[in-house]
Amino acid sequence: MIAFITALGVAACGVAAFHLLSLPLPWLLGPIFACLIASLVGMPMRGNKILGDGMRTVLGVAVGATFTVSLLVSMGAMWPTLVLIPVMVLAIGAVGVPYFQRLWGFDFPTSYYGAMPGGFQDMVLFGEEAGADVRALSLIHATRVMVIVAVLPFLLKWAWDADLSNPPGKPAASIPLSQLALMVFCGLAGWQVAKRVGIFGASILGPLILAAGFALAGVLQYRPPAEAIWAAQFFIGIGVGTKYCGVTMSEVRTYVTAALGFCVVLIILTVIVAETIHLLGLAPELETILAFAPGGQAELTVLALIVGADMAFVVAHHVLRIFVVIIGAPLFARLFKAATSDT
């Protein structure tokens, strides 16, 4: 409990520092960087998984509330870019597995599950079952999520002049209590039902589906208030930053450095894919960057909400990416292992 309270205090200092320095996304990036620095200097901290998952339900409701009938119909036109998601996953694996295995000397399970852009917990679990180095996987994926989320806002601001100062929603005081109560119901009920059914990403996708149903029926007419979105950013930021607690300098020199190099490759690959899709006229460049960036689903949903991106487009691509990675992980692992052993 003390470690969690410490994390709250450190994260609050990060928010304040980002506000004072006028840096983007203070409620998300402030906690990430503050908790990261505190973790690296050995300060004992920890996040709260239940609270973190609860905050993700806010994002699920926020996305679901944006759905309209016209938006749902437009999703059928996304297939030209959706079919590129498996191609992107294969490209990441084709580059990432040799990168970790040959350049850094990791064994195949660690290299494969370290390269796959899936969910943090899923990749660590699959990797553990395959005999991978769990500590290496944890730090590689924590670094991937942290770097992508930290770099993207500055890239969006610099390259596309995206406005990152937009409030993520209306003040809570301006939203009817009945609507707020309905949002809470969508978040909690959607999460628990999806969890019981076994849907991956239940804390986001369950509330999203339920909120979308109410929005399409015209019952849910508001998105969660700005205060709820800020709270979600805050606790998600704590979750990302505190994953570095207990890291040693030896692990920084190997696992974290290897992950940082891989992140550079991922960012370059994402920009190339986004430029290609944009030049072919398949989708706007801003949405494509957010949809194809291999970061955390929750963190990229926050960015998409703030810059006013097409939420259906962004979320559909991330759901498909996670689905492809999770469902295809055992099959792709065998294929990659056979290919790398032949070379």
N, C-alpha and C positions, 0 to 999 in steps of 0.2 A: 504493500500500500504506500509506504514511504517513497519507494522508487517511482511509483506512478505520480504521486504528488510532486516529486522533484521534476519529472518530465513536464508536468503542467506548468510549473514555474519557469523552466527553461524555455518552453515553447512560447509562453506569454512574453518573455523577454525578446524572443525572436520576432514576434509580431510587432512589438514596439519599435525595435531597431529598424525593421523594414519600413514601417510608417515614417519614422524620423528621416530615413535616407531616401524616401519617396521611391522605393524599389517596387517592382510589380508583384502582385499576388501576395501581400503580406501575411494573410491568414493561412496560406498553404506553404509558400516557400520559407517564410520566417520560421515556423516550427521545424521544417525539414532541416534547414541549415543550422539552427541553434542546437537541436538535439543531436545532429551529426557531430558538431564540434565538441559538445559536452561528452558524447560517447567516446570520441577519439582520445580525450584527455582522461578517460577513466571514471567519469561520473556515473554512479549506478542509477539507471533509469529503466523503465519498462512502459510499454503501452498497455492498453486494455482491449483485448480482442472483441469482447462482447460489445463494448461501447463503440469500438471502431467499426464493427459490422453494422451496429445500429445507425451510425452516421452515414454509412453507405446507402441505407434505405432512403435517406433524404434525397440522395442523388437519383436513385431509381424513380422515386415519385416525381422529381423535377423533370426528368426526361419523359416519363409516361404522360405527364400533364400537358406536354407540348403536342401530343398526337391529335391530329384531326383526320377526317375522312380523306381530304385531298392529299394530306401528307402520306397516309397509308397507301393510297393509290399510286403515288409517285415512287414508292419503294420498289415497284416492279421494274422501274427503269434503271435500277442500280446494278443490274446483273453484269454489265461490261466491266465494272470495277470490282464487284464482289468475286468474280472468277479469278481475279489477280491475287486475291488473298492467299490461296494455297501456293501460288507461284512465289509470292513474297516469302512465305514460311520456308519453302524448299530452298530458296536462295540464301536465306539467313542460315539455315542448317548447313548448306554446302560451303559457306564461308566460315561459319562459326566452329564447326566440329574440327576441321583441320587447324584452325587458329589456336584453339585451346589444346588440342592433342599434340600437334607437332611443335608449335612455338613455345608452349608453356609446359609441355610434358604431362598433362593431365591424362588419366585413363579414359577409355571410351565413354563409359556411363556418365562420368562427370562432364566430359566435353560435350556430349550430346544434350543432356538435360540442362547444362549451363547455357548452351546456344539457343535452345528452343524458347521463343517469345511467348510462353504461356503464363498462367497465373503463378505467383510466388509459391503458394502452398502446394499447388498441384505438381509443379516441377520438382520441388524438394521431396515430396512424397513418392513420386514415380522414381526419382533418382535414387532415393534410399532403398526402395525395393529392388532396383537394378544393381545395387552395390556401389553407388557413387559416393563421393566425399560430400556429406551433407553440409558441413561447415562451408566448404567451397561454394556449393550451390546457393546457400543462403546469402553469402556476401556478393556473389556474382549477380543474382537477381535483384537484391536490394540496391546494388550500384546501378544496374540497368534502369530500374524504375526511377531512382533518384536523379540520375543524370538526364534522362529523357525529359522528366518533368521540370528540371531546373533550366535546361537549355532551351526548350521549346518556347516559353514565354518571351525570352529575349530574341529568339529567331523570328517569332511571329511579329514582334514589335519592329524589329529592324527590317525584315524583308517585306512585310505586308502592312506595316503601320497599323497593326491591330490595336484596338482600344482595350487595354486590360484594366481600365479603371471603372468600367461599367459595373453598377451594382448588380449582383446576381439575381435579384428579385425585388419585389415590393416590400416595404416595411410590414412587420407582422400586424401592427396596429391598423393597417388599411385593409386587411383581409378578414372577411366574416368568420366568426367562430365556427360556424357549421362547416365551412370549407377547411379550416385548420383541423377540425376533428376528423373530417373525411381523409385528409392527408395522413394523419396519424394512423388511422385504420388501414389505409392502403399500405403504408410502410410496414406496420407490424404484422398484419394478416398476410400480406403478400410474401414477406420474408419467411414466415413460419410455414406457410403452405408449400412454398417452393423448396424449402429445406426438407420437409417431409417427403416430398415427391422425389428429391434427389437432383434437382436442377443445379448445375454448376453456376457459381456466382449468384447464389440464391438471395443474398442480401441486397443485390442491385436488381437482378432480373425479375424476381417475384414482385416487389413493389412496382417496378416499371410496367409489368404486364397488367396488374390490377388497376393501377392509376390510368393506364392507357384505355382500359375498358370503360372506366367511369368518364374519362375525358371524351371519348368517342360518343358516349351516350349523352353528353352534354351536362352531366351531373357535376363533374370536377371542372371548375372554370378558372382556377388559379394555380400558379406554381408555388412551391414552398417559399416562405419569406426569406429575405436576404439574411436575416440573423441565423436561420437554420442552415443555409448554404455555407455561411462563414464558419459556423460550428463544425460542419462536416469537413471543411478544408482543414481546420485546426487539428482535429483528431486524426485525420488521415495523414497529415504532415507529421504528427507525433509518431504514428505507426511506422512511417518510412524512416525517419531519423533514428529511432531507438533500435532499429535492427542492427546497428553497428556497435551496440553495447558489448563490452568484453572483447572487442577485436584487438589483436596483438599487432606489433609492428611487423612481425614475420608474415602475418596474414595480409597486412596492407601491402607489403612488397610483392606478394605473389597473387593472391586472389583478387584483391581490390584493383591492383595495377592492371592485371590481365583483363578484368571487367571494364576498366576505363578505356583500354585500347579497343575492346570490342564495341563499346558504346560509340566510339568515333566511326567505326565501320557501319554501325546501324544507322547513325544519323546521315551519313553520306548516302547509304542505300535508300533511305526513306526520301531524301531530297530528290534523288535521281528518279525514283518511281513517281513521286508527286509531279515533277516537271514533265515526265513523259505522258502521264495521264492528262495533265493540263494542256500540253501541246496537241494531244489527240482530240481535245475538246470533250473528254468524257466526264469531267467534273471540275468544279472550281478548285484552285490550288490550295487555298486555306483549308477547306474541308478535307481535301485529300491528305494533306500533311497530318491533320488531327486523326484521320481515319486509319492511316497506315503506320503512324509512329508506334513502335513496339514498346510502349510504356504500360503503366497500370491502367486498367479500364476506368477505375474510379477517378484517378488523377486527370486523365485526359477528358473525362466527362465534365469535370470542373472547368477545364480550359475552354471546352466547346460551349458550355453554358455562358461563360463570361464574355467571350468574343462574339456571341450570337450566331454561332455556326449552325448548319442544318443538323439537328440532333439525331434525326432518324438515320441520316447517312453515316454519321460518325459511329453511333452505337451499333448499327447493323454490321459494319465492318469489323468492329472489335469483338462482337459476339461470335462472328464467323471465325475470326483468327483464333480465339480461345477454343472454340469447338474443334477446329481443324487440328490444333496442337494436342488437345486432350484425347480426342478420339483416335487420331493418327499416331500418337506417340509410340506405342509398342511396334506398330508396323514400320514406321519411319526409322525407328531405332535399329531394327533388323536390317533394313535396306542400307542405311548409312554404314553400319558396321561391316556389312559385306562389301560395300564399295570401297571403304577405307582400308580394309584388310587386303584387297586385291591390288592396291596401288603401293 
